[in-house]
């Protein structure tokens, strides 16, 4: 039986985490994420005189649409561009292990990016009355949202050797899923239910209000699984080619 340290998934995950944090990428993306989210949040604190995290969670799908693709764009594109993906695929690992290792590394990095935002919650609690139910649900939803966008990001990265192209593919999918619920009022009623169901923004918004619905949990887990499975299939097709 494999131990955790010898499991190829964790070996690849650790390799990618070291790559993230030995370069400036993770630090730069985290800094920009905190700078933008902090500006948006504290403008509400001081301009509207409201000590709450609602605005942070409202903006989070849009922020993740921009910053998570920036984290994931290199995961497969860089390997393909350098030609190291072929060497990786000749090792005694299967496509699922490679994809899961890279996916977990991006998810852990995204979760680390979220940790400093707890300062926002502490600040809000100091200046107002904090409702910890919606706060917990909001952060749970944030991790689930990140898991879906990370899966989309690695899928986009597996499609091309160009990191910039991978970024825009992932950004396009993520921003569409984040924003589609904002335009339902302009669309025919016969497709509204379907578009509402596939909208990340719709499912995340209910969790950020403190509501944990099994349909939202199933949605995020299903979307993450779907895009991870697509990425595995792409690698399998490339291995057989």
ZITA-V802371 format. One record per backbone hydrogen bond with DSSP energy under -0.5 kcal/mol. CO is the residue of the C=O (numbers start at 1). NH is the residue of the N-H. E is the energy in kcal/mol with one decimal. If there is no record, write none. Layout:
# ZITA-V802371
CO	NH	E
CO	NH	E
This chain:
# ZITA-V802371
3	6	-0.5
3	7	-1.1
4	7	-0.5
7	10	-0.5
7	11	-2.2
8	12	-2.7
9	13	-2.3
10	14	-2.6
11	15	-2.0
12	16	-2.4
13	17	-2.5
14	18	-2.4
15	19	-1.8
16	20	-2.6
17	21	-2.5
18	22	-1.1
20	23	-0.8
20	26	-1.0
24	28	-3.0
25	29	-2.7
26	30	-2.3
27	31	-2.6
28	32	-2.6
29	33	-2.5
30	34	-2.6
31	35	-2.4
32	36	-2.6
33	37	-2.6
34	38	-2.3
35	39	-2.0
36	40	-2.3
37	41	-2.3
38	42	-2.8
39	43	-1.5
40	44	-0.9
41	44	-0.8
41	45	-1.8
42	46	-2.2
43	47	-2.2
43	48	-0.5
44	48	-1.2
44	50	-1.2
50	52	-1.4
53	57	-2.2
54	58	-2.4
55	59	-1.9
56	60	-1.0
57	61	-0.6
59	63	-2.4
60	64	-3.2
61	65	-1.7
62	66	-1.0
63	66	-0.7
63	67	-2.8
64	68	-2.0
64	69	-0.6
66	70	-0.7
67	71	-1.2
68	71	-0.6
68	72	-2.2
69	73	-1.8
72	75	-1.5
73	77	-0.5
74	78	-1.6
74	79	-0.6
76	80	-2.6
77	81	-2.8
78	82	-2.2
79	83	-0.9
79	84	-1.3
79	85	-1.4
83	87	-0.6
84	88	-2.4
85	89	-2.3
86	90	-0.8
87	90	-0.6
87	91	-0.6
88	91	-1.1
91	93	-3.0
94	98	-1.9
95	99	-2.6
96	100	-2.7
97	101	-2.2
98	102	-2.0
99	103	-2.8
100	104	-2.9
101	105	-1.7
102	106	-2.0
103	107	-2.2
104	108	-2.9
105	109	-2.2
106	110	-2.1
107	111	-2.4
108	112	-2.5
109	113	-1.9
110	114	-1.1
111	115	-1.3
112	116	-0.7
114	117	-1.7
115	118	-2.0
116	119	-1.8
117	120	-1.2
117	121	-1.0
118	122	-2.2
119	123	-2.6
120	124	-2.6
121	125	-2.4
122	126	-1.7
123	127	-1.7
124	128	-1.4
128	130	-0.6
130	132	-0.8
131	135	-1.3
132	136	-2.4
133	137	-2.4
134	138	-2.7
135	139	-2.2
136	140	-2.4
137	141	-2.8
138	142	-2.0
139	143	-2.1
140	144	-2.1
141	145	-2.8
142	146	-2.5
143	147	-2.1
144	148	-1.8
145	149	-2.4
146	150	-2.6
147	151	-1.7
148	152	-2.1
149	153	-2.3
150	154	-2.4
151	155	-1.7
152	156	-2.5
153	157	-2.2
154	158	-1.7
155	159	-0.5
156	159	-1.1
156	160	-0.5
157	160	-0.6
161	163	-0.6
162	166	-2.2
163	167	-2.4
164	168	-2.2
165	169	-2.3
166	170	-2.4
167	171	-3.1
168	172	-2.4
169	173	-2.0
170	174	-2.9
171	175	-2.9
172	176	-1.5
173	177	-2.3
174	178	-2.2
175	179	-1.9
176	180	-2.0
177	200	-1.0
177	201	-1.5
179	182	-2.2
180	183	-1.4
181	184	-0.7
183	186	-1.4
184	187	-1.5
188	191	-1.6
188	192	-0.6
189	192	-0.5
189	193	-0.7
191	195	-2.4
192	196	-2.7
193	197	-1.9
194	198	-1.9
195	199	-0.6
196	199	-0.7
198	200	-0.6
199	203	-1.6
200	204	-2.9
201	205	-2.3
202	206	-1.2
203	207	-1.1
204	208	-2.5
205	209	-0.8
206	211	-1.9
207	210	-1.9
210	212	-0.6
211	213	-0.8
213	216	-0.9
213	217	-1.8
214	218	-2.7
215	219	-1.9
216	220	-2.3
217	221	-2.3
218	222	-2.6
219	223	-2.8
220	224	-2.2
221	225	-2.3
222	226	-2.6
223	227	-2.1
224	228	-2.1
225	229	-2.6
226	230	-2.1
227	231	-1.9
228	232	-2.4
229	233	-2.2
230	234	-2.1
231	235	-2.2
232	236	-2.4
233	237	-2.5
234	238	-2.0
235	239	-2.3
236	240	-1.9
237	241	-1.2
